[in-house]
Amino acid sequence: MRSLLLGYGLFASALIIGSCLLYFIIMLLSRRTVLATIQSAAYSRFRELGHSAYTPPVSVLVPAYNEELTVLESVRSLLSLDYPGYEVIVVNDGSKDGTLQVLIEAFGLQPSSVSGYRRTLRSRTIRQAYRSPLHPRLLVIDKDNGGKADALNAGINVSRYPLIATVDADSMLEKDALLRLVRTYMENPEEHIAVGGNVRIANGSTIEHGMVRKSRMPRRWLPAIQSVEYARSFLGGRIGWSALNGLTIISGAFGLFRKDRLIEVGGYEPGCPGEDMNVVLKLHKRMLDLGLPYSIVFCPDAVCWTQAPDTLEVLASQRRRWMRGSLWNLAAFRSMLFIPKYKTIGFLSLPYTIIYETLGPYLRLTGFLALVGYCLFDMTNWPILAMFIAVNALVGLVFTCGALLIDEMAFRRSPAGKDLAKTIVCSLLMAVGYDQLQALWKLTGQWEYVRKSDAWGNMVRTSWQEGADSSATSPAAAAKSGKQSQTAKAPAV
């Protein structure tokens, strides 16, 4: 038994060291990419794109299910974007609350027909279309409930333009976010088939007229920890994966796609709990199967603000769903593993997801059991154990500081004063409590996947007007739960 425990300790240590080294390399790639972005921006004339006739038009799709508390501010932010040619298509996916009614009242919507509608992708029946005489860019579609993927497919069917941007109904874009995303696309429009935006947590920030006027660290600890988590993921991770053309996901909160490529792969997958990951992997597979040059890239300066769950119950539900989505997609694309033609995706991205994201929770669980065994067999060296815990926390802090450094170098957005101190504390708390909860939620999510559970979970929304840290919610929003066909969700990290 002693030799077994010792062997496990060496194995677990090797995996942890390997994970840290890989993440450190990814962060170095992120830094190099950001420096190149800064140099490019110094000579960029992207502001001129906002007034250029050559800027490609974009159809912005907003799937909405029971989003009466957040949808108005989200649509207002989209209608005020600095972009020359675009349309905003809100797809009401059979909401049971007042989502459609608040849109009709706020924007003076009137029943209308949909010109140029083509049922290219399968989707549920469209009941009625609405347009606003005051806002000609806005089109609202009311359809039977079919889920977020189905709503996005319906939006693609009614869209008029060659580029598709997807935005969650509980999210808001900065005024130049779409312009920055399209600028990245226009750097190589033939090969850049999808571009992901940067998602930040808006809880605790000052929001007026669909815009984040002043960003602050969330006052509540749970959203604050998620804010640090998002910074690590997007700034410390996705920039580097993008440099390797190894992104496995573009957050559903904000992304840009070539419409023709989306249609080629059949659009979004109805019934998939991780539709944003699924469509990106389908695009990778399609392009690699055809042997065509392509890139799926990340644009860190195109910022989308979203609400983060502020209770453990809602956060747990969200993370269990993310894990079910990961397993669903890993099973669907397992044929890409270790096949030479699938390059980075087959040899690095998917194996990394399997080892460190899917099997990681088991490592934490068995690590705890091993610790009990070490104590029973008197194999525990407490000073070494304390040092290991401290090093684990410090490694997380290094990654957090790396993300903050990238943020400051490129975008001058890093927190200062009390917010900086809270960021550091949150980073340390992640190592001594939050990560263990994450492991538990992932294990539960895997069990739900085995049981074929399709529960969407409780995603309680808070009105932007009441402040992102307010707990006031409508009865309809509080009751939001049930099947996968519900489209309200927080973005995947």
C-alpha positions, 0 to 999 in steps of 0.5 A: 500500500505504501508503494501504491501511495508513493506511486500515486503521489509521483503520478499526481505531481507529474500531472500538476507540474505538466499542467502548470508548465503548459498553462505557463507556455500558453500565457507566454504565448498570450503575452507575445500575441498581445505585444504584437496586437499593441504594435499592430494597433499603433498603426491601425486605422480601425476607427475609419472602419466605422465610416467606411463603405467597405466594412462588411455588414453584420447580423447580430443575433440575440437568443432570449428565453425569459430575459425580461429583466435584462433584455432591454438594456442589452438591446439598447447597447446593441442599437448604440454600437459604433458600426456602419451597417448591421441589424439586431435580431432578437429571437424570443424562444417561446418565453414564459415571462414578459420578454416579448411584451417589454420589447414591444412596449419599449421599442414600439414594435409592430407585426411585420413580415420577414423579407428574404427568409430562407429555411436553410437550417432546421428550427422551430416554427416562427409565430410572428415577426416584429419591427420598430418604426423608431429603430429600423435596425431591430427585428424581433422574432417570436418562435416556438421554444426549441432551445438556444441552438434552435433559436440561433438557427432561426436567427441565421435563417432570417438574417440578411448579412454575410457575418453573424455575431451572437450575443447573449440577452443578459450581456452588453457590448462596449460601443466599439466591440463589434468594430474591433471584432470585425477588424480582426476578421478583416485582417484575413477575411478568407481564413478568419472564419470565426472570432471570439470576444472578451467576456467580463463580469459586470456585477457591481459596475455602474450601468446606464442606458445599456453601457458600463459607465464605470467598471468595478470589482463585484462587491460580493465575493462569489462574482468577484472570484468569477471575475478573476477566473474569467480574467485568467481564462480569457486573457491568460488562456484564450489568447495563447490557444488562439495563437496555436489555432487551438481554441475549442470554444467561442463564448456564446456571450459574444462571437463572430462567424462567417455565415457561409461556414456556419451553414456548411456545418449545419449551424448549431446543434439542437439538444447539445448542452454546449452548443458554443463549443460544438459549433467551433469544433464542427468548424475545425473539423470541416476545414481540416477535413477539406484541407483548407487554410483557416483560423479561429481567433480571439480578439481580447479588446472586443469587450462584452459585459455579462452577469455572473451567478451570485449564489452557489446554487446557480453557479453549481447549476451552470458549471454542471451544465458546462461539464455535460456540454464538454463531455457531449462534445468530447464524445461527438468529436473523439474521432479527431483525437491523435489524427495527424490531419487534425493538428493542434485540435487533435494532439493538444486541445482535446487531450488537454480538455480530457486530462485536465478538465474532465479527469481533473476532478478525479485527481482532486478526489483521489488526492484527498483519499491519498492524503487520508492514506498518508496520514493512516500510514504515517507517511505525511510530512506536514512541512512539505504538505504545507509548502505544497499548498502554499506553492499551489496558491502562489502558482494561481496568484502568478497566473492571475498577475500574468492576466492582470499584466496583460490587461494593463499592457494592452488595455489599461484596464487592470484593477487598482487600490481596493479592487487590486487587493480584492483580486489577489485575495480572490486568487488565493481563495480559489486555491483553498476552496473554490477549486475544490467546489469546482471539482465537486460540481464537475463530478456531479455534471459528469454523473448527470451526463451519464444519467442523460439529464438535460436540466438547464438549471436555475438561472436567476436574473437581476435587472441591470437597472437595479445594479448587478449586485442586487438580489431583486428578481421577478417571479418569472425569472426566479422560477426559470428552470427545467429543460435544455430548451431554455436558452437563458445561460451564462457564457461558457469559459 
